[in-house]
Amino acid sequence: MHLERISFFVSFAVLQILINLVNATRKSVLIRAEDCYSAEIHLVNATFGVERFDSLESKTYRSYDSLFGIGRRSPITGTYNDISIATANMYGGAKSSGKYAYASSDSHYELHLDNSANFFGLYVTAADGRNSLRFFQHIVKVFDISVESFLQFLELSGGRKRFKGNPTYVRWWGDYGNDKEEYIFIGFYFPNGVFYDRVQFVQGHGGSFESDNHSVGNWTRTSGRRVMAVMENE
């Protein structure tokens, strides 16, 4: 998979936060906010794939089987249920090109993996306070978080404003388009022994939950190497 290193963001691109898993293990999930459109994980014996949705039509799919960009022998496969796809615009789509996924007001869609994973990432666009994610292993919920609660953590560290506005819509006076909402890649790294096989993408009342570049993989250790910020394929 060819990915381009990002070049136009500052070097301190990665912010990271530890949040307790809401279950009996009391382990922590590492959540990273990155200045990028997708993610490439440099991990020992890792498997990793990305669903970009670009080959799909702009419509709602009751069921869509994904190989996560790897090919027909992909070790990462899954099925999306009740997912809506739209053509990229100011509010959705990495680099404002191709297609993106969304959930409308008072709805959700799901991803069911054929095998469990412990890493998930996505590029969230036009984030609002009604976007949330829920992770399950079989029928047990292992973690849930609203995008707004994560952004509030960033605000406490002074980092939230760096993600305001669509970076591919630059106005003639220099500001980004839709500069009241955040555009941010969020990666979830589950701790040793914690896995998920189902994700719910939930939108509350009003607005939509737009996202792109759904990234699924497994990791065990990093060998001291960091997660690299990379751009989507040209």
Helices and strands as residue ranges (DSSP letters): E 4-5, E 15-20, E 28-34, E 38-40, E 47-51, E 60-66, E 78-87, G 94-96, E 99-103, E 107-117, E 119-125, E 131-137, E 140-146, H 147-156, G 160-163, E 164-170, E 176-182, E 184-189, E 196-203, E 209-218, E 228-231
